Amino acid sequence: DELFLGYPNFIAHNYVELMKVFKPFFSTTKFILNQIPSRGNYFDLGFKAQRISRGLNEKDYWFRDFEWRGAFTRRDLPKLIKSIEIANVDSLLQKRIFSELESLGSIQSKSQQISYGYLGTYLRDNVLVKVDRATMRYGLEARSPLLDVDLFEFVNRIPDNHRLSRIGSKNILKNVLRKYLPDHLIAKNKHGLGVPVAKWLNSELKDQLLDFMNPTYLNNQGLFDHVLINQMQRQHLSGRYDYRKELWSFLIFQR
């Protein structure tokens, strides 16, 4: 996905860029998207609609991407964490991605920037770390063949008009696979590894979450303001909004 630009948000970015002429209507669009309820299922329509609305007004590609994929928004973090301001958040986000890209030297194309950006952050510091921990726990050696250096360098020389698609993901890879696999396998929808976190937060994990966000507990801890996180928990419980990412991140940090 990082090499062949397979994540759905890459296509969503393309649509947002095309829709910029309708920017005066983005506020109405955001309102409509936020009215679509989430049922707490894996990437259901409501969850995706609410996430898209968060980054719709962002001009910068990476800031928009952080809003879509991250837990707390840039505006919510300063409300939650007592010691930071939004300028600090913006500075950290910019440093996180742009220092990574600058360290690589010359970036020749948009697809290279996206691919390198994801490879140097999400893949390296998140996905591969988890795979390594899980396999090493049981003495297994795991390898990712699509990260072969020769393949990586070859794919990153492919022009944007072949690599960045407005209609589908990983088209180059799928076209190669059609020589070896039946179409019904290649045509399947993308599906990641998901667990019902949204539902757990309202059931098995609810009491534990409430303990960690108790105003007295948070005041003694001295890190977080209790207002925002409690508001999110109530709205998530009522089904008004899907705050699975925010509440899960908060719970795991506290644990």
C-alpha positions, 0 to 999 in steps of 0.5 A: 500500500505504501509502495503502490499507493493503495490506501483509500485516502490517497484516492480521497485526496485526489477527489478533494483536490478536484472539488476545490472549486466548490470550497464555498460549499465545504461547510455544508458538506462537512455538516452533512457528512457529520450527520451520517451515523456510525454503527461501530463496524469496521470502516463503516460509512458513518465512520468514513464520512465523519473522518473525511469531514475533519480534514476537508478544509485543510489546504496542505496535503499532509495536514489533511492526511493527519486529520483523516488518519490521526486520533485527535485533531490539531485543534482538539489536542490543545484542548485535551493536553494542558501543556501545548498550544495548536502552534506546537502541534502544527510545528511537530507535525510539520517536523515529523513529515518534512524532516523525513522527506528532506533527509532523502534529498531530491523528491522528483514527483508527487507519488514519490513524496506520498510513498516516501512519506508513508514509508518513513513514518506509518510503515516503518514506525508503526506497521513494521514495529508491530509485526516485528514485536509479534513475530519475535515474541514467538521466535518467527522471522518475518520479511516483507518481500515488496520492500525489496530494495530493487523493487522499491527503487524501480517502482519509485521511478514510475511516472505519476500518471501511471502510479497515481490513480483517480479511480482505483488503488494498486492498479500496476500491481493488479495488472501484473497479478492478472497474469497469474491469478483469477480476476475474482481474487484481484477484484476483492475490496481492500480490507485491513485487520480490524477489531471492534474497538468502537463497540468495546469502548461502549461495553467491555472497556467502558468501565476501565475507560471511565476510571481513567477519565474521571475528573478527579483522577485526571486532575491528580494526574495533571496531564489532561483536561477532563472536559473534552474527553468526557464529552467525546465518551458521552457522544460515542456512547450515545452513537452521536459521533464515532470517537473510537480513535480518540478514546482508544488512543487515550485509553492505551496511553493511560494504561 
